[in-house]
Amino acid sequence: MLIPFFIVNGILTGSFIENEVVWYNNNENLSFRLFTIPIEDSIYAFSLILMNLSILEYLEKQKA
């Protein structure tokens, strides 16, 4: 999950291009970045995956 995330989000935040497509204000986040990606983005991506896995587990338990 992290490899495509870092590639796509890195491109959007300016890692591989001259001008970034998405700009984050450091006054609005923790100001801690992985390359050019704010740490909150990776936490958000993991939470989306965790939410889907949790719902899937719940539905599988209901089915059984």
N, C-alpha and C positions, 0 to 999 in steps of 0.2 A: 504494500500500500504506500509506503513512503517513497519509493523510487518514482512512480508516476506523479505523486503529489509534489515532490521537490522539483521535478522537471517542469511541470505545468505552472506551478505557483512561482517557481524561480523565474520563468520567462515573463510572467505577468508582473512581477515586482522588480524586474530590471536586471536580473543576473546575467542574462545572455544577450540582451539588447541594449541599445544606447539610451532610449527613453522608456521608462516603465509605463505600463498600461494602468496598473493599480498603484496608487500612492497611499501609504499609511502615515498618519500624523503620529509621531512619537509621544505627543502630549495626550493622546487618546488610547495608548496601549502601554504595555510594560516596558517598552524600549529595549527589549531583549530580542535579538534576531538570530536565526539560523541562516547564515549567508545574508540574503536580503529579505527573508521571510519572517514576519513576526511570529513568536512562539505561540501566540494565541491561535494562529491558523492551524497548526498541527494538533493542538488540543481540540479544536473544533472538529477537525477531520476524524480524529479518533472517537470523539463523542458520537458523531453520526454513525460510525460503524458499530460502536457499542450499543447504541439504541436499536439498530436493526437486528443485531444478534440477540439482544434481550427479548425483543418482540418475537423473533423466530423461536427461541427457546420456550417462551411462554405458550405460543400457539402449539408447539409440538407436545408440550405437557398436557395441554387441554385436549388434544387429539387422542392421546394415549390412555 
